[in-house]
Amino acid sequence: MSHKKCVVEIFEYPVKSMRGNSLEKAFVTAYGLDKDRTVAVIDADNKIVTGREYPRLLSIESRIDNLQLKVSIASDTYSFSLPNEQDEMVEIKLFRNTVSGILLNSETSSLVSKFLDGNFRMIYMGKNFRPISPKHGGREGEHMAYADSAPVHLLNLETLKHLNSELSDKVSVRNFRPNIVIDGYQAFEENTWDMIQINECMFRVQEKTQRCVFTTIDPDTLDKNEQLEPLATIAKTGLARGLGPAFGINLVPITEGFIAQGDIVKVIKKLEK
C-alpha cells in the first residue's frame, strides 16, 4: 500500500459503455468529469444501450475535443461534429428513466449500426443534464449526464487488492469503470466517508456503487466470466452490507475544479456510526 493518500488514476468515458481514456488531470464540473458520458448509443426503440447487452462497445475508443467526437474502431478513426444546442431534442429511455438528448448525424448512425449489426443512433446530452435519482441518494438540484446513477465513481486500490485475493481470475480497475482511483487508504475505508476533498474539489459521498453483470465482462477479450466473477464474490462476501452487490463509492461534486494524478485525497467528514 502506498503511504501517500492520493489519486493514482483518472478515467473518462465520453461515450457511455465505450473504452475509457486514462487522464493525467481532469476538470470536474457539477455534473461529473467534463465530457464524461455525455454521448450514448440508442436503439430503434430510443433506449440507451450499454456494454451489458453489447460488449463490443467496450472495444471502441472515443474522445471529445472542441465539439468534435472522435471514434476509433480497430485502426480507423472517424470524426463527427456534435450537434448544436438549438437542434431538436428527443426523449429517450435510460433503464426506467426518461431522459433527453440531441441526435448526432446519420453518419454516426451508419457507423455504429454496422459495427453492432443493428439499427442504432448516437445521442448527445448537451446541457440537458438529468436529476440524480433520490433512490440513489440524489438531492434536489443535483444533476448528472448519462452515467447509470452518479456523476463520479471512485475506487480504492486496496479494496480491489482485497477482492483479488479471493478470486482465481484477477480483475483490474477497468472491470469497474471508475473515474477516480485512489491508493494509500485501508481496504474498504472509503465506505466510512461522507465528504472528501481532492485539490480544490469537494465531493459528498452519494452512496456505495451498486454493481452489475458489466463487471463480469473482460474489458480486453469482451468475454463474460462463466462464474459471474467478480460479481458473485462481491455479493457472497457481503461487501454490500445489505445494499446488494456494491463495490466502490459514488460521489457528487460540491465544487468545481481540476484534479490530477498525485493529488492528495483528504477525508473531510466521516459517516456517523
C-alpha positions as CSV (number, residue, x, y, z in Angstrom):
1,M,0.0,0.0,0.0
2,S,1.2,3.5,-0.9
3,H,1.9,5.7,2.1
4,K,0.7,8.7,0.1
5,K,-3.1,9.0,0.2
6,C,-3.6,10.2,-3.3
7,V,-5.2,9.9,-6.7
8,V,-3.3,7.3,-8.9
9,E,-5.5,7.1,-11.9
10,I,-8.3,9.2,-13.6
11,F,-10.6,7.9,-16.3
12,E,-13.2,9.5,-18.6
13,Y,-15.8,7.7,-20.8
14,P,-17.0,10.3,-23.4
15,V,-19.4,7.8,-24.9
16,K,-21.3,5.6,-22.4
17,S,-20.0,2.0,-22.4
18,M,-17.1,2.6,-24.8
19,R,-13.5,2.2,-23.7
20,G,-12.2,4.6,-21.0
21,N,-9.4,7.1,-21.5
22,S,-6.7,7.5,-18.9
23,L,-6.0,11.1,-18.0
24,E,-3.3,12.9,-16.1
25,K,-5.7,15.6,-15.0
26,A,-9.4,16.4,-15.5
27,F,-11.8,19.2,-14.9
28,V,-14.7,18.3,-12.5
29,T,-18.0,20.0,-13.2
30,A,-21.1,19.9,-11.0
31,Y,-22.3,17.1,-13.3
32,G,-19.1,14.9,-13.2
33,L,-15.9,14.9,-15.1
34,D,-16.1,17.3,-18.1
35,K,-17.4,15.4,-21.2
36,D,-17.8,12.1,-19.2
37,R,-20.7,10.0,-20.6
38,T,-22.2,13.0,-22.5
39,V,-22.8,10.8,-25.6
40,A,-24.6,7.5,-25.7
41,V,-25.8,4.9,-28.3
42,I,-29.6,4.3,-28.6
43,D,-31.5,1.5,-30.3
44,A,-34.6,1.6,-32.6
45,D,-36.8,2.0,-29.5
46,N,-34.9,5.0,-28.3
47,K,-33.4,3.1,-25.4
48,I,-29.8,3.7,-24.4
49,V,-27.8,0.5,-24.9
50,T,-24.8,-0.5,-22.8
51,G,-21.9,-2.9,-22.8
52,R,-24.1,-5.3,-20.8
53,E,-26.1,-6.1,-23.9
54,Y,-23.5,-5.2,-26.5
55,P,-20.0,-5.9,-25.1
56,R,-18.4,-4.9,-28.5
57,L,-19.0,-1.3,-27.4
58,L,-16.1,-1.7,-25.0
59,S,-13.7,-2.1,-27.9
60,I,-14.5,1.3,-29.3
61,E,-12.3,4.3,-28.3
62,S,-13.9,7.8,-28.1
63,R,-12.8,11.3,-27.4
64,I,-14.4,14.8,-27.4
65,D,-12.3,17.8,-28.3
66,N,-13.6,21.2,-29.5
67,L,-17.1,19.9,-30.0
68,Q,-15.8,17.1,-32.2
69,L,-16.4,13.5,-31.3
70,K,-13.7,11.1,-32.5
71,V,-14.4,7.4,-32.6
72,S,-11.8,4.8,-33.2
73,I,-12.7,1.3,-34.3
74,A,-9.7,-1.0,-34.8
75,S,-7.2,1.1,-36.8
76,D,-9.8,3.5,-38.2
77,T,-10.7,6.9,-36.7
78,Y,-13.8,8.9,-37.6
79,S,-14.6,12.5,-36.6
80,F,-18.1,14.0,-36.2
81,S,-19.3,17.4,-35.2
82,L,-21.5,17.4,-32.1
83,P,-25.0,18.8,-32.7
84,N,-25.9,22.4,-31.7
85,E,-27.8,23.0,-28.5
86,Q,-30.6,24.6,-30.7
87,D,-31.2,21.3,-32.6
88,E,-34.3,19.3,-31.9
89,M,-34.4,17.4,-28.6
90,V,-35.7,13.8,-28.4
91,E,-36.8,11.8,-25.4
92,I,-35.0,8.5,-24.7
93,K,-35.0,5.8,-22.1
94,L,-32.1,5.1,-19.8
95,F,-33.3,2.0,-17.9
96,R,-36.6,3.1,-16.4
97,N,-35.9,6.8,-16.6
98,T,-36.9,9.2,-19.3
99,V,-34.0,11.5,-20.4
100,S,-33.4,13.7,-23.3
101,G,-30.7,14.5,-25.9
102,I,-29.8,15.7,-29.4
103,L,-29.3,13.2,-32.2
104,L,-25.9,13.1,-34.0
105,N,-25.9,13.0,-37.8
106,S,-26.7,10.0,-39.9
107,E,-23.1,9.1,-40.5
108,T,-22.7,8.2,-36.8
109,S,-25.8,6.1,-37.1
110,S,-24.4,4.2,-40.0
111,L,-21.1,3.6,-38.4
112,V,-22.4,2.2,-35.1
113,S,-25.2,0.3,-36.8
114,K,-22.7,-1.5,-39.0
115,F,-20.4,-2.3,-36.1
116,L,-23.2,-3.6,-33.8
117,D,-25.2,-5.2,-36.6
118,G,-28.5,-3.5,-36.0
119,N,-30.4,-0.2,-36.0
120,F,-28.6,2.3,-33.8
121,R,-28.1,6.0,-33.4
122,M,-25.9,8.2,-31.2
123,I,-27.2,11.0,-29.0
124,Y,-25.6,13.9,-27.2
125,M,-26.7,15.3,-23.9
126,G,-25.6,18.9,-24.4
127,K,-26.6,20.9,-21.4
128,N,-29.7,18.8,-20.6
129,F,-28.3,17.1,-17.5
130,R,-30.7,14.9,-15.7
131,P,-31.6,14.8,-12.0
132,I,-29.9,12.3,-9.8
133,S,-32.5,9.9,-8.5
134,P,-33.4,10.2,-4.8
135,K,-33.5,6.4,-4.8
136,H,-29.7,6.6,-5.3
137,G,-29.1,9.3,-2.8
138,G,-29.6,12.3,-5.1
139,R,-30.7,15.6,-3.6
140,E,-32.7,18.5,-5.1
141,G,-30.7,20.5,-7.6
142,E,-28.1,17.7,-8.3
143,H,-27.7,16.6,-11.9
144,M,-25.6,14.2,-14.0
145,A,-25.0,13.0,-17.6
146,Y,-25.8,9.5,-19.0
147,A,-23.9,7.6,-16.2
148,D,-26.0,4.9,-14.5
149,S,-26.7,6.6,-11.1
150,A,-23.9,9.0,-10.1
151,P,-21.8,11.8,-11.6
152,V,-18.4,10.4,-10.3
153,H,-17.3,6.9,-9.3
154,L,-14.3,6.3,-7.0
155,L,-12.4,3.1,-6.5
156,N,-9.9,2.3,-3.8
157,L,-6.9,0.2,-5.0
158,E,-6.5,-1.6,-1.6
159,T,-10.2,-2.7,-1.7
160,L,-9.6,-4.1,-5.2
161,K,-6.5,-5.9,-4.0
162,H,-8.6,-7.4,-1.2
163,L,-11.2,-8.6,-3.7
164,N,-8.5,-10.1,-6.0
165,S,-7.1,-12.1,-3.1
166,E,-10.4,-14.0,-3.1
167,L,-10.5,-14.5,-6.9
168,S,-8.8,-17.1,-9.0
169,D,-9.2,-14.9,-12.1
170,K,-7.9,-11.5,-11.1
171,V,-9.7,-8.3,-12.3
172,S,-8.5,-4.8,-12.9
173,V,-9.9,-1.3,-12.2
174,R,-11.2,-1.4,-15.8
175,N,-13.8,-4.0,-14.9
176,F,-15.4,-1.4,-12.7
177,R,-15.1,1.7,-15.0
178,P,-14.2,4.2,-12.2
179,N,-13.5,7.9,-12.8
180,I,-11.1,8.2,-9.9
181,V,-8.7,5.6,-8.5
182,I,-7.0,6.2,-5.1
183,D,-4.3,4.5,-3.1
184,G,-2.9,4.8,0.4
185,Y,-6.0,4.0,2.4
186,Q,-7.0,0.8,4.0
187,A,-9.3,-1.6,2.1
188,F,-13.0,-0.6,2.5
189,E,-12.0,2.6,4.3
190,E,-13.9,4.6,1.7
191,N,-17.2,3.0,2.9
192,T,-16.8,5.2,6.1
193,W,-16.6,8.5,4.3
194,D,-19.2,11.2,4.0
195,M,-17.2,14.1,2.4
196,I,-13.8,14.3,0.7
197,Q,-11.6,16.9,-0.9
198,I,-9.3,16.4,-3.9
199,N,-7.3,19.5,-4.7
200,E,-9.9,22.3,-5.0
201,C,-12.8,19.9,-5.5
202,M,-15.2,18.9,-2.7
203,F,-17.3,15.8,-3.1
204,R,-20.1,14.4,-1.0
205,V,-20.4,10.6,-0.9
206,Q,-23.8,9.8,-2.5
207,E,-23.9,6.0,-1.9
208,K,-21.9,2.8,-2.3
209,T,-21.6,1.8,-6.0
210,Q,-24.1,-0.9,-6.9
211,R,-22.5,-3.5,-9.2
212,C,-24.0,-5.5,-12.1
213,V,-23.0,-8.0,-14.7
214,F,-21.0,-5.4,-16.5
215,T,-18.2,-6.2,-14.1
216,T,-18.1,-9.8,-15.3
217,I,-17.1,-8.8,-18.9
218,D,-13.4,-8.9,-19.6
219,P,-12.5,-5.4,-21.0
220,D,-9.9,-6.9,-23.3
221,T,-11.4,-10.2,-24.6
222,L,-15.0,-9.0,-24.1
223,D,-15.9,-12.4,-22.8
224,K,-18.3,-12.8,-19.9
225,N,-16.9,-14.7,-16.9
226,E,-18.8,-18.1,-16.7
227,Q,-18.8,-18.0,-12.9
228,L,-20.1,-14.4,-13.0
229,E,-17.0,-13.2,-11.2
230,P,-16.2,-10.8,-9.6
231,L,-19.9,-10.0,-9.1
232,A,-20.5,-13.4,-7.4
233,T,-17.8,-12.9,-4.8
234,I,-18.7,-9.3,-4.1
235,A,-22.3,-10.4,-3.3
236,K,-21.3,-13.6,-1.4
237,T,-18.8,-12.0,0.9
238,G,-21.3,-9.4,2.0
239,L,-19.3,-6.4,0.9
240,A,-22.6,-4.6,0.2
241,R,-23.8,-4.8,3.8
242,G,-27.4,-5.1,2.9
243,L,-27.3,-2.8,-0.2
244,G,-26.9,-5.5,-2.8
245,P,-23.6,-6.2,-4.6
246,A,-21.8,-2.9,-4.0
247,F,-18.1,-2.0,-4.6
248,G,-16.6,1.5,-4.6
249,I,-18.4,4.7,-3.8
250,N,-20.4,7.3,-5.8
251,L,-19.6,11.0,-5.5
252,V,-21.4,14.2,-6.2
253,P,-19.2,17.3,-6.8
254,I,-19.9,20.2,-4.5
255,T,-17.3,22.5,-6.0
256,E,-15.8,22.5,-9.5
257,G,-12.1,22.5,-10.4
258,F,-9.2,20.4,-11.6
259,I,-8.0,17.1,-10.2
260,A,-4.8,15.3,-11.2
261,Q,-2.8,12.2,-10.6
262,G,-0.9,12.6,-7.4
263,D,-3.4,14.9,-5.8
264,I,-3.9,14.2,-2.0
265,V,-7.3,12.8,-1.0
266,K,-8.5,14.4,2.2
267,V,-11.3,13.0,4.3
268,I,-13.3,16.0,5.4
269,K,-16.1,14.1,7.2
270,K,-16.8,10.5,8.1
271,L,-20.2,8.9,8.3
272,E,-21.8,8.9,11.8
273,K,-21.8,5.4,13.3
